[in-house]
Amino acid sequence: MKAIVIQEFTEPEHVSIGSLPEPSLPAHGVLIEVKAAAVNYPDLLVVRGKYQILPQRPFAPGKDAAGIVRAVGSEVTKLRPGDRVVAQLEYGAYAELVSVSQSACFRIPDSMSFEEAAAMGLVYQTAYFALVERGGYQPGETVLITGAAGGVGSAAIQIVKGLGGTALAGVNGVEQARMVVQMGADAVIDLTTADLRDALRDQVRTATAGHGADVVLDTLGGDVFDAALRAMAWCGRAVVIGFAAGRIPEIKANYLLVKNISVGGLQWSDYRERKPEKVEAVQEKLFELYEQGAIRPPIAEVLPLARAGEALTKLAAGQVSGKYVLSLA
C-alpha cells in the first residue's frame, strides 16, 4: 500500500512516499480505508526520532485517521463495513490503510467531513483531557492557554467556550492574535513582550480584574511556563502538555505552597491504552459540541499525501496557524 515511509529517523523535508505491506486484521480490529490524516506536532517528533514512543522501522507516521471501514474482525461488535469513522492510533495514519482496535475507532456524525474528523482527533482529545480531567475545570472559570494558535491551543479555546468558560489566548504575533479572536478567545495575551515574567502576569490580571487564571494549559514550556505560574489565581491548576518552546522548565515547590496552586501533566496516549472508556466518552462529548456548533477545527490547508514533508516542515518552523490535513481520497 502507498504510505509515507520512515526508513530512518530524519528531518521532515526528507520524508517521502513509499510502499508498506497492508496491515493485518486482528479479531478485535477494524481495517480502515484512510481518506484524511491530520498533521500533529508529535508526528514531527516521531519522524525525528525524538518522541517518547518510537515505532519499529520502517513505518508510517500519523496519529489521526478518518475514513471508511473496509473490514472488521470477528470480535468487533460496534462497527461494520461502510461506516464513516475516525481512529486515534500511535502511528500509521499517513497510509492508505490502517488497522486499529475497535476501542480506538469512532463513528463520525453525518454532517462531519473526513478532513474535519481527522483534524478533531488527537488535539481535541488532548485539550479536553488537559482541561477537564487533569485541570479540574469548572464551568465559569478562566483558562490561560499558551501556544493558543497551535492545534491543542485552538482546540482548547473552543472547548473552554463551549463549556461556558473564559479563554485567555497566549500568542506570538498579530496573525496568531487575529486567529484566536476568530476562534472565540476572550482576551489575547502577548507572549512576545519584553520582561515576560511580569508582563504576562500583568496582562492576565488586567483581563481578569485581578483574579488570575484558574487553569493554565501549557504546550510551550520554557520562559512562558515560568511566567504563566505567576499569573495563576489562588488554588489554580496548571497542566503541562508539551515543550514546543524547547526548554523543559523546573518548578520551585515553595511557590506551589505559597499560592496553593498545583501542577500536573498529561500524556494522552496513556488514557487511550489504560482508560479507553474515558476516551470514548470524551469523543462523544466532542461530537456533541461539534453538532451544537461550539467547535470547528481550524483547517489551514488540505494537502495531498505526497506533500506531508512540506506540512511537517512548516510545523517545525512554527509557521502553522490551524491544522494541516493530508488527503488520501
SEKOLMI-113836 format. One record per residue (C-alpha): residue number from 1; residue in one letter; y, x, z. Coordinates in Angstrom, 1 decimal, m for minus. Each point is the difference from the previous one (the first is absolute). Layout:
  num  residuo       v       u       w
  NUM        A       Y       X       Z
...
REM end
This chain:
  num  residuo       v       u       w
    1        M     0.0     0.0     0.0
    2        K     3.6     1.0    m0.6
    3        A     1.8     1.3     3.1
    4        I     2.6     2.5     1.4
    5        V    m2.4     2.8     1.0
    6        I     0.8     2.6     2.6
    7        Q    m2.3     3.0    m0.6
    8        E     2.0     2.3     2.3
    9        F     2.9    m0.8     2.3
   10        T     3.2     0.5    m1.8
   11        E     3.6    m1.0    m0.5
   12        P     0.6    m3.5    m1.4
   13        E     1.4     1.1    m3.3
   14        H    m3.4     1.5    m0.8
   15        V    m2.1    m3.2     0.4
   16        S    m1.6    m1.4    m3.1
   17        I    m2.4    m2.7    m1.3
   18        G    m3.7     0.9    m0.1
   19        S    m3.3    m1.7     0.4
   20        L    m2.0    m0.8     3.1
   21        P    m3.4    m1.8     0.4
   22        E     0.2    m3.7     0.6
   23        P    m0.3    m0.7     3.8
   24        S    m3.2    m1.5     1.4
   25        L    m0.1    m3.5     1.6
   26        P    m1.5    m0.1     3.5
   27        A    m1.3    m3.2     1.5
   28        H     3.2    m0.6     1.9
   29        G     2.3     1.2    m2.8
   30        V     2.2    m1.5    m2.7
   31        L     0.5     1.6    m3.4
   32        I     3.6    m0.6    m1.3
   33        E     1.5     0.5    m3.5
   34        V     3.3     1.5     1.0
   35        K     3.1    m1.5    m1.7
   36        A     2.7     1.7     2.2
   37        A     0.1     2.8     2.5
   38        A     2.9     0.9     2.4
   39        V     1.4     3.5     0.3
   40        N     0.3     0.8     3.7
   41        Y     1.3     3.1     1.9
   42        P    m3.4     0.7     1.4
   43        D    m1.3     0.3    m3.6
   44        L     2.3     2.9    m0.4
   45        L    m1.4     1.7     3.1
   46        V    m3.6    m0.6    m1.1
   47        V     0.7     1.5    m3.5
   48        R     1.5     3.1     1.7
   49        G    m2.9     0.3     2.5
   50        K     2.3    m0.6     3.0
   51        Y    m1.2    m3.4     1.2
   52        Q    m2.0    m0.4     3.2
   53        I    m3.0    m1.5    m2.0
   54        L    m0.9     1.8    m3.2
   55        P    m2.6    m1.2    m2.5
   56        Q    m2.7     2.1    m1.5
   57        R     1.1     1.2    m3.4
   58        P     0.1    m1.1    m2.7
   59        F     1.6    m3.4     0.9
   60        A     2.7    m2.5    m1.0
   61        P     2.9    m0.4     2.5
   62        G     1.5    m3.4     0.8
   63        K    m0.2    m2.3     3.0
   64        D     1.0    m3.4    m1.4
   65        A    m1.8    m1.7    m2.9
   66        A     0.5    m3.5    m1.3
   67        G    m2.2    m1.6    m2.7
   68        I    m2.9    m2.3    m0.8
   69        V    m3.4     0.0     1.7
   70        R    m2.7     1.1    m2.5
   71        A    m3.0    m0.2     2.3
   72        V    m0.9    m0.4     3.7
   73        G    m2.8     1.4     2.1
   74        S    m2.9    m2.1     1.3
   75        E     1.6    m0.3     3.5
   76        V     3.5    m1.0    m1.1
   77        T     0.8    m3.6     1.0
   78        K     3.8    m0.4    m0.3
   79        L     0.7     1.1    m3.6
   80        R    m1.5    m0.6    m3.4
   81        P     0.4     1.4    m3.6
   82        G     3.2    m1.1    m1.6
   83        D     2.1     0.0     3.3
   84        R     3.4     1.5    m0.2
   85        V     0.1     2.5     2.9
   86        V     1.8     2.9     1.7
   87        A    m1.9     2.8     1.7
   88        Q     1.0     2.7     2.4
   89        L    m2.0     3.2    m0.2
   90        E     0.1     3.6     1.1
   91        Y     0.1     1.3    m3.6
   92        G    m1.0    m1.0    m3.5
   93        A     2.6    m2.6    m1.1
   94        Y     1.2     2.1    m3.0
   95        A    m3.0    m1.0    m2.0
   96        E    m1.4    m2.8    m2.2
   97        L    m2.5    m1.1     2.6
   98        V    m0.3     0.2     3.8
   99        S    m2.7    m0.9     2.4
  100        V     1.1    m1.1     3.5
  101        S    m1.4    m1.8     3.0
  102        Q     0.6    m3.7     0.0
  103        S     1.9     0.4     3.3
  104        A     2.7     2.0    m1.8
  105        C     0.4    m2.4    m2.9
  106        F     2.2    m3.1     0.1
  107        R     0.4    m2.9    m2.5
  108        I     3.7    m0.2    m1.0
  109        P     2.2    m3.1    m0.4
  110        D     0.1    m1.5    m3.5
  111        S     3.8     0.6    m0.1
  112        M    m0.3     3.7     0.6
  113        S    m0.3     2.5    m2.9
  114        F    m2.4     2.9     0.1
  115        E     3.0     2.4     0.1
  116        E     1.4    m1.8     3.1
  117        A    m3.3    m0.1     1.7
  118        A    m0.5     3.8    m0.4
  119        A     3.5     0.7     1.1
  120        M    m0.5    m2.2     3.1
  121        G    m3.1     1.9     1.3
  122        L     0.2     3.1     2.2
  123        V     3.7     0.0     0.6
  124        Y     0.2    m3.6     1.1
  125        Q    m3.1     0.3     2.2
  126        T     1.5     3.2     1.5
  127        A     3.4    m1.6     0.7
  128        Y    m1.5    m3.1     1.6
  129        F    m2.4     2.0     2.2
  130        A     2.7     2.4     1.0
  131        L     2.5    m2.8     0.9
  132        V    m2.3    m2.5     1.7
  133        E    m3.2     1.7     1.1
  134        R     1.4     3.4     1.1
  135        G     3.7    m0.9     0.4
  136        G    m0.5    m3.2     2.0
  137        Y     2.7    m1.8    m2.0
  138        Q     1.2    m3.3     1.4
  139        P     2.0    m2.5    m2.1
  140        G     3.7     0.6     0.1
  141        E    m0.2     3.7     0.8
  142        T     1.9     2.7    m1.9
  143        V    m2.0     2.6    m2.0
  144        L     1.3     3.3    m1.2
  145        I    m2.0     1.1    m3.1
  146        T     0.4     3.6    m1.2
  147        G    m0.8     0.8    m3.6
  148        A     0.8    m3.6    m0.7
  149        A     0.2     0.3    m3.8
  150        G    m3.6     1.3    m0.2
  151        G    m3.1    m2.0    m0.3
  152        V    m0.8    m0.6     3.7
  153        G     3.7    m0.3     0.9
  154        S     0.9    m2.6    m2.6
  155        A    m3.1    m2.0     1.0
  156        A     1.0     0.2     3.6
  157        I     3.5    m1.3    m0.7
  158        Q    m1.5    m3.1    m1.7
  159        I    m2.6    m0.6     2.8
  160        V     2.6     0.4     2.7
  161        K     2.2    m2.6    m1.6
  162        G    m3.0    m2.3    m0.8
  163        L    m0.9     0.1     3.7
  164        G     3.5    m0.8     1.2
  165        G     1.3     3.4     1.0
  166        T     3.0     2.2    m0.8
  167        A    m0.6     3.0    m2.3
  168        L     2.0     3.2     0.1
  169        A    m0.8     2.1    m3.0
  170        G     0.3     3.8     0.1
  171        V     0.8     1.4    m3.5
  172        N     1.1     3.1    m1.9
  173        G     2.7    m0.9    m2.5
  174        V     1.8    m2.8    m1.7
  175        E    m2.8    m1.1    m2.3
  176        Q    m2.4    m0.3     2.9
  177        A     2.6    m1.9     2.0
  178        R     0.4    m2.5    m2.9
  179        M    m3.7    m0.5    m0.2
  180        V    m0.6    m0.7     3.7
  181        V     2.8    m2.5     0.1
  182        Q    m1.7    m1.8    m2.9
  183        M    m3.2     0.0     2.0
  184        G     1.8    m1.8     2.8
  185        A     1.0     2.8     2.5
  186        D     2.6    m1.2     2.5
  187        A     1.6     3.4     0.3
  188        V    m0.2     3.4    m1.8
  189        I    m0.3     3.1     2.1
  190        D     1.1     3.2    m1.8
  191        L    m2.4     2.8     0.6
  192        T     2.0     2.6    m1.9
  193        T     3.0     0.0     2.4
  194        A     1.1     3.2     1.8
  195        D    m1.1     0.3     3.7
  196        L    m2.9    m2.4    m0.5
  197        R    m1.1     0.4     3.6
  198        D     3.0    m2.0     1.2
  199        A     1.0    m1.8    m3.2
  200        L    m3.3    m1.9    m0.4
  201        R     0.3    m1.3     3.5
  202        D     3.6    m1.0    m0.5
  203        Q    m0.8    m1.9    m3.2
  204        V    m2.9    m1.9     1.7
  205        R     2.2    m0.8     3.0
  206        T     2.7    m1.3    m2.2
  207        A    m2.5    m2.2    m2.0
  208        T    m1.5    m1.4     3.2
  209        A     3.1    m0.4     2.2
  210        G    m1.2     2.8     2.2
  211        H    m3.6    m1.2     0.5
  212        G    m1.9     2.6    m2.1
  213        A    m3.3    m0.4    m1.9
  214        D    m2.9    m1.8     1.7
  215        V    m2.4     1.5    m2.5
  216        V     0.2     3.1    m2.1
  217        L    m2.3     0.4    m3.0
  218        D     0.2     3.7    m1.1
  219        T    m1.5     1.3    m3.2
  220        L     2.1     3.2    m0.2
  221        G    m0.4     2.1     3.2
  222        G     2.3     3.0     0.3
  223        D     3.6    m0.4     1.1
  224        V     0.0    m3.7    m0.8
  225        F    m2.7    m0.7     2.5
  226        D     1.8     2.0     2.7
  227        A     3.2    m1.9    m0.6
  228        A    m1.8    m3.4    m0.2
  229        L    m1.4     0.4     3.5
  230        R     3.5     0.2     1.3
  231        A     0.9    m3.3    m1.7
  232        M    m2.7    m2.0     1.7
  233        A     0.6    m2.9     2.4
  234        W    m1.3     0.0     3.5
  235        C    m3.8    m0.5    m0.1
  236        G     0.0     0.6    m3.7
  237        R    m3.1     1.0    m2.0
  238        A    m0.1     2.6    m2.7
  239        V    m2.9     0.3    m2.5
  240        V    m0.7     3.2    m1.8
  241        I    m1.3    m0.8    m3.6
  242        G     0.6     3.3    m1.9
  243        F     1.9     3.2    m0.4
  244        A     1.5    m0.2    m3.5
  245        A     3.0     2.1     1.1
  246        G    m2.4     2.9     0.6
  247        R     0.3     0.9     3.7
  248        I    m2.4    m1.5     2.5
  249        P     2.3    m0.7     3.1
  250        E    m0.8     0.8     3.6
  251        I     0.9    m2.5     2.7
  252        K     1.4     0.9     3.5
  253        A    m1.9    m2.3     2.3
  254        N     2.9    m0.2     2.5
  255        Y     2.0    m1.9    m2.6
  256        L    m2.7    m2.7    m0.2
  257        L     0.2    m0.4     3.8
  258        V     3.8    m0.1     0.2
  259        K     0.3    m2.9    m2.5
  260        N    m3.3    m1.7     0.6
  261        I    m0.9     0.4    m3.6
  262        S    m3.4     0.6    m1.6
  263        V    m1.1     1.8    m3.1
  264        G    m3.3    m0.8    m1.8
  265        G    m1.5     0.8    m3.4
  266        L    m1.7    m1.8    m2.8
  267        Q    m2.9     1.1    m2.2
  268        W    m0.6    m3.2    m1.9
  269        S    m3.3     1.0    m1.6
  270        D    m1.6     0.1     3.4
  271        Y     0.6    m3.7     0.3
  272        R    m1.6    m0.6    m3.4
  273        E    m3.2     1.8     1.2
  274        R     0.0    m1.1     3.7
  275        K     1.6    m3.4     0.0
  276        P    m0.4    m1.5    m3.5
  277        E     0.5    m3.5     1.5
  278        K     3.5     1.0     1.0
  279        V     0.8     1.3    m3.4
  280        E    m1.3    m3.3    m1.6
  281        A     2.2    m2.0     2.4
  282        V     3.1     2.1    m0.9
  283        Q    m0.7    m0.3    m3.7
  284        E    m0.1    m3.8     0.4
  285        K     3.3     0.1     1.8
  286        L     1.5     2.1    m2.7
  287        F    m1.2    m2.4    m2.7
  288        E     1.6    m2.8     2.0
  289        L     3.3     1.8     0.2
  290        Y    m0.2     0.6    m3.8
  291        E    m0.6    m3.6    m0.7
  292        Q     2.9    m0.9     2.2
  293        G     2.2     2.3    m2.0
  294        A     0.7     2.3     3.0
  295        I    m1.4     3.1    m1.6
  296        R    m0.1     1.4    m3.5
  297        P    m1.1     3.5    m0.8
  298        P     2.9     2.0    m1.7
  299        I    m1.7     1.4    m3.1
  300        A     2.0     2.8    m1.5
  301        E    m2.0     0.3    m3.1
  302        V    m3.5    m0.8    m1.4
  303        L    m1.5     3.0    m1.8
  304        P    m3.2     0.6    m2.0
  305        L    m2.7     1.9     1.9
  306        A     0.6     3.1    m2.1
  307        R     3.5     0.3     1.6
  308        A    m1.3     0.2     3.6
  309        G     1.0     3.6     0.3
  310        E     3.6    m0.9    m1.0
  311        A     0.1    m2.7     2.8
  312        L    m1.4     2.3     2.6
  313        T     2.5     2.8    m1.0
  314        K     2.9    m2.4     0.4
  315        L    m1.5    m1.0     3.4
  316        A    m0.2     3.6     1.0
  317        A     3.7     0.6    m0.9
  318        G     1.1    m3.0     2.0
  319        Q     1.3    m1.7    m3.1
  320        V    m1.8    m3.4     0.5
  321        S     1.8    m3.1     1.2
  322        G    m2.8    m2.7    m0.1
  323        K    m3.6     0.3    m1.0
  324        Y    m1.5     1.5    m3.1
  325        V    m3.1    m1.9    m1.2
  326        L    m2.5     1.3    m2.6
  327        S    m1.3    m2.5    m2.5
  328        L    m3.6     0.0    m1.3
  329        A     0.2    m3.4    m1.7
REM end
